[in-house]
Amino acid sequence: MGPVPRTLELFYDVLSPYSWLGFEVLCRYQHLWNVQLQLRPCLISGIMKDSGNKAPALVPRKAQYMASDLRLLKQHFQVPIHMPKDFFATILGKGSVSAMRFLTAVNMEQPEMLEKVSRELWMRVWSRDEDITEPGSILAAAEKAGLAAEQARGLLEKISTAPVKNQLRETTEAACKYGAFGVPVTVVHMDGQTHMLFGSDRLELLAHLLGEKWMGPVPPTVNARL
């Protein structure tokens, strides 16, 4: 038997472009580093409220910086991020509750599809400037990810049920208990210890914690095309 894999919990919301960056890098590295990656869909709005934090876009200088930051990160991480034309209406107005409930339902019933469906929702809102709030939009993302239409509709019907709502709330609360004040949050479980890392710019530190080699956001052996 080989070494027991370390566990990484990634708390994320598809409303966050920085979550997308962290998500893609951890998906690329999970087998290279022999880690067990657990994707944990949560609500950024709940974390912000619980922590008393506010979205970067609500701080004028941070908002200005964010636009240029994402342009550079798009190239560096090789993730096709494009700012939505109406950022405030899309990100701060519409939110992501339905999308994150849907991902929670996917995780509860078809966890093997969670990575692909999450990616397609990010592609819609952060690459193609498409809606992720309407039922038809969520179904389109699910089917593009490979879910059968009937399966996708069945999962969509469950997003207003108590089990799904409660699970999303519990996952969000779990992130808060780890000390989250935004997303992405990566929680490392190894050698009987727990470490919480915030953001997509702590991945080199994550490699250090794991005792693994950091080869940049796109390791040479991985095809990063999305």
Secondary structure as UniProt FT lines:
FT   STRAND          6..12
FT   TURN            14..15
FT   HELIX           17..29
FT   TURN            30..34
FT   STRAND          35..41
FT   HELIX           44..51
FT   HELIX           56..58
FT   HELIX           60..77
FT   TURN            85..86
FT   HELIX           88..94
FT   HELIX           97..109
FT   HELIX           111..113
FT   HELIX           114..126
FT   HELIX           135..145
FT   HELIX           149..156
FT   TURN            157..160
FT   HELIX           162..177
FT   TURN            178..179
FT   STRAND          185..190
FT   TURN            191..192
FT   STRAND          193..198
FT   HELIX           203..210
FT   TURN            220..221
//
